[in-house]
Amino acid sequence: MIIYWFLFGVGSVLGGAGLTPFFDAPPTVAPQVALAPAPVVSAVPTAVPASEPDTTAARPPAPSTTANDREALRLPVPPRPQRVTDRSAPGLTLNTPTAFGARLGQIYGGVNFQHRIRYARWQDGVASGGAGLGDPSRWVGLDVTVTVLDTYTDFAEDKALSWKLHRQFGTRWALAVGHENMWHTSGTDGGSSRYAVASHVLLLPYDALSALVVSVGVGNDRFLPESRFQQREDGVNLFGSVAARVHPGMHIIANWTGQDLALGVSVTPFTQIPLVFTPALVDLTGTAGDGVRFSASMGMALTLW
């Protein structure tokens, strides 16, 4: 049961990249107020004593200072904020979905490794890639992910296709529904799971903990407790994740998969290269599987336009 480790461990990398402006949003610039036209003072002719020569006609008119005054009072045009969506950002989850996702022009991909799978002693890995469609801030976004399994045994013998439809509300909330492994070959063992999830970014006033990204959802199939999943029972179960931003390049992540607990760290070693590395320990409580296992994923998300 390895497929979902990549789909949401690496697929969430793009969600992390998309959240960068939410964490480090530039200050809002107040709209400029149009200056009212300065009053024009018309020259009032004055009487000239008869004993003195009339020099009024030869005197040039006083220069108008209206234009100069308006230019001096004009507010400077604020500089256009730089794009921050291309900056590297850590992932938001280990092995469950979040509601944030990609838009048209964004792609993602990577690999995942486990030192052993459940109830067996061999290593395995997956490779996957996907792209975003639509615009989740204005309408809806759609993530489409293709996964190649069995990279350590029969390479690429098993494959799967998943999707997630998501909508973002402002800069802090998002909702999504999705279908993991909507299509898959017969050799996969991760199930075919539908889910709905909500995510929220909570900003905090601490240098060592500047934000939390909380996701809570419900899903069927592999989100059920392990015994119910193995028996292919119907029903839904809760899952969730919390990503703590302890540094701009590091998130500490806890995941409840519906079956067991996973803890990991997601880091971005390079500021300008969107490469994300996420090691984790899974099946920590013993409610699923046959002991604690190590998993690691490495992924990259790119904004093409």
C-alpha positions in Angstrom: 0.0 0.0 0.0 2.4 2.6 -1.2 0.6 4.6 -3.9 -0.9 7.3 -1.7 2.5 8.3 -0.2 3.5 10.0 -3.4 0.1 11.4 -4.4 -0.2 13.6 -1.4 3.4 13.8 -0.1 4.8 15.2 -3.4 1.5 16.5 -4.8 1.2 18.8 -1.8 4.5 20.5 -2.8 2.6 22.6 -5.2 0.2 23.6 -2.5 3.1 24.7 -0.5 4.5 26.8 -3.3 1.1 28.4 -3.8 0.9 29.3 -0.1 4.1 31.3 -0.2 2.3 34.6 -0.8 -0.1 33.9 2.0 2.7 33.6 4.5 4.7 36.5 3.2 2.1 38.8 1.6 3.3 42.3 0.9 1.6 45.1 2.8 -1.6 46.4 1.2 -1.0 49.8 -0.4 -3.8 52.3 0.3 -5.5 53.7 -2.8 -4.3 57.1 -3.9 -6.8 59.9 -3.3 -7.3 62.1 -6.3 -6.1 65.6 -5.6 -8.7 68.3 -5.9 -7.8 71.0 -8.4 -6.1 73.9 -6.7 -8.1 77.1 -6.9 -7.0 79.6 -9.5 -6.7 83.1 -8.2 -7.6 85.6 -10.9 -5.7 88.9 -11.1 -7.7 91.8 -9.8 -6.8 95.2 -11.5 -5.9 97.9 -9.1 -6.1 101.7 -9.6 -2.8 103.5 -10.5 -2.2 107.0 -9.2 -2.2 109.6 -12.0 1.2 111.0 -10.8 2.9 107.7 -11.5 3.4 106.1 -14.9 1.2 103.2 -15.7 3.5 100.1 -15.8 0.8 97.5 -15.4 0.7 96.6 -19.1 4.4 96.0 -19.2 4.5 93.9 -16.1 4.4 90.1 -17.0 1.7 88.1 -15.2 2.8 86.3 -12.1 3.7 82.7 -12.9 1.0 80.2 -11.9 2.1 77.7 -9.3 -0.9 75.4 -9.6 0.9 72.8 -11.7 4.0 72.9 -9.5 1.9 72.6 -6.4 0.0 69.6 -7.7 3.1 67.9 -8.8 4.7 68.4 -5.4 1.6 67.0 -3.6 1.2 64.0 -6.0 1.6 60.6 -4.2 4.3 58.4 -5.7 3.1 55.4 -7.6 3.8 52.3 -5.4 6.2 49.8 -6.9 4.5 46.7 -8.3 5.0 43.8 -5.8 7.3 41.1 -7.1 5.9 37.7 -7.8 6.5 35.3 -5.0 4.6 32.2 -6.3 7.8 30.9 -7.9 9.7 30.8 -4.6 10.3 27.5 -3.0 8.1 26.5 -0.1 7.9 23.2 1.9 5.0 20.8 1.6 1.8 20.9 3.6 1.1 17.2 4.2 2.7 13.7 4.2 0.1 11.2 3.0 -3.4 12.8 3.1 -4.9 15.5 0.8 -5.1 19.2 1.3 -7.6 21.5 -0.3 -5.0 23.7 -1.9 -3.8 22.8 -5.4 -2.5 23.9 -8.8 -3.8 26.2 -11.5 -3.3 26.3 -15.2 0.4 26.8 -16.0 1.7 24.8 -12.9 3.1 21.3 -13.0 4.6 19.1 -10.4 6.4 15.7 -10.1 8.8 13.7 -8.1 9.6 10.3 -6.4 8.9 8.5 -3.2 10.8 5.8 -1.4 9.9 3.4 1.5 12.5 1.3 3.2 9.9 -1.5 3.5 6.2 -1.8 2.8 3.6 -3.0 5.3 3.8 -6.7 6.2 6.8 -7.3 3.9 10.6 -6.7 4.0 11.3 -5.3 0.6 11.8 -1.7 -0.5 9.6 0.0 -3.0 9.0 3.4 -4.6 6.8 5.3 -6.9 7.2 8.1 -9.4 4.5 10.6 -10.3 3.7 13.8 -12.1 0.8 16.1 -12.6 -0.5 19.4 -13.8 -3.2 22.0 -12.9 -6.1 23.2 -14.9 -8.4 26.2 -14.4 -8.0 28.9 -11.8 -9.0 28.0 -8.1 -9.0 31.7 -7.0 -11.6 32.8 -9.6 -13.5 29.6 -10.5 -12.1 26.1 -9.7 -8.9 24.3 -10.2 -8.3 20.7 -11.3 -5.2 18.7 -10.5 -4.6 15.6 -12.6 -1.9 13.2 -11.4 -0.4 10.1 -13.1 1.5 7.7 -10.9 3.9 4.9 -11.9 4.3 2.2 -9.2 6.7 -0.7 -8.5 9.9 1.2 -9.3 11.8 -1.4 -7.2 10.2 -4.6 -8.4 8.6 -4.8 -11.9 9.2 -1.2 -13.0 6.1 0.7 -14.3 4.0 -2.5 -14.3 1.3 -0.7 -12.3 -0.1 2.7 -12.9 -2.9 4.9 -11.6 -4.7 8.2 -12.4 -6.1 10.6 -9.8 -7.8 14.0 -9.8 -8.7 16.7 -7.3 -11.2 19.6 -7.9 -10.5 22.5 -5.6 -11.7 26.1 -4.9 -9.8 28.7 -2.9 -11.6 31.4 -0.9 -9.4 34.5 -0.3 -5.9 33.7 0.9 -6.6 31.4 3.9 -9.4 28.9 3.0 -9.8 26.2 0.4 -12.2 23.3 -0.2 -11.6 20.3 -2.4 -13.1 17.0 -3.5 -11.2 14.3 -5.2 -10.8 10.7 -6.4 -7.6 8.9 -5.7 -6.8 6.1 -8.1 -9.9 6.7 -10.1 -8.3 4.5 -12.7 -5.6 1.9 -11.9 -4.1 -1.3 -13.0 -5.0 -4.5 -11.3 -1.8 -4.8 -9.3 -2.2 -1.7 -7.1 -3.2 -2.2 -3.4 -4.0 1.4 -2.4 -7.7 1.2 -3.1 -9.8 3.7 -5.0 -10.8 6.4 -2.6 -13.1 9.4 -2.8 -12.7 12.3 -0.4 -13.7 15.9 0.6 -11.3 18.1 2.5 -11.1 21.7 3.8 -7.8 23.6 4.6 -7.1 26.7 6.5 -4.0 28.9 7.0 -3.7 30.3 10.5 -1.1 33.0 10.9 0.7 33.3 14.2 2.7 36.2 15.8 5.8 34.1 16.6 9.1 34.0 14.9 9.6 30.3 15.7 6.0 29.4 14.6 4.7 31.8 12.1 1.8 29.8 10.7 -0.2 26.6 10.9 -1.9 24.9 7.9 -4.7 22.7 9.1 -6.6 20.3 6.8 -9.5 18.1 7.8 -11.5 15.7 5.6 -13.6 12.6 5.2 -13.0 9.8 2.8 -13.8 6.2 2.1 -11.7 3.1 1.2 -8.1 3.6 2.3 -9.1 6.4 4.8 -11.0 3.7 6.7 -9.4 1.9 9.6 -7.1 -0.8 8.3 -9.4 -3.8 9.3 -12.3 -2.2 7.5 -10.2 -1.3 4.5 -8.9 -4.9 4.2 -12.5 -6.2 4.2 -13.5 -3.6 1.6 -16.3 -2.2 3.8 -18.3 0.8 2.9 -18.4 4.0 4.9 -16.3 7.1 5.5 -13.7 8.1 8.1 -11.9 11.2 9.2 -8.4 12.2 8.2 -6.3 15.3 8.7 -3.0 17.0 8.8 -1.2 20.0 10.5 1.8 21.7 9.0 3.7 24.0 11.4 5.8 26.7 9.7 8.9 26.9 11.9 11.1 28.5 9.3 10.4 29.8 5.7 12.2 26.7 4.5 10.9 24.1 7.0 7.5 22.7 8.0 7.0 20.1 10.7 4.0 17.9 9.7 1.7 15.6 11.5 -0.8 13.4 9.6 -3.6 11.2 10.7 -4.4 9.0 7.7 -7.6 7.5 9.1 -5.5 4.4 10.0 -2.4 5.6 11.8 -0.2 8.6 12.6 2.8 9.9 10.5 5.3 12.6 11.5 7.7 14.3 9.2 9.7 17.3 8.2 9.5 19.1 4.8 12.4 21.2 3.8 13.4 23.3 0.8 17.3 23.3 0.7 17.4 26.0 -2.0 15.6 29.3 -1.9 15.2 29.8 -5.6 14.9 26.2 -6.7 11.5 24.7 -5.9 12.9 21.3 -4.7 11.2 19.9 -1.7 12.6 17.0 0.4 10.3 15.3 3.0 11.4 12.5 5.2 8.8 10.9 7.6 8.1 8.1 10.0 4.8 6.3 9.5 2.5 3.9 11.3 3.7 5.3 14.7 0.8 4.3 16.9 0.6 0.6 15.9 -3.1 0.8 15.0 -2.2 -0.2 11.4 0.7 -2.0 9.8 3.4 -4.1 11.5 5.7 -1.4 12.9 7.2 2.0 12.3 8.5 2.5 8.8 10.6 5.2 7.1 9.4 7.1 4.0 11.0 9.9 2.0 9.8 11.9 -1.0 11.5 14.5 -3.2 9.5 16.6 -5.5 9.5 19.8 -7.5 6.7 22.2 -8.6 7.1 24.7 -11.4 5.0 27.7 -12.5 5.4 28.0 -16.3 3.2 31.0 -16.7 
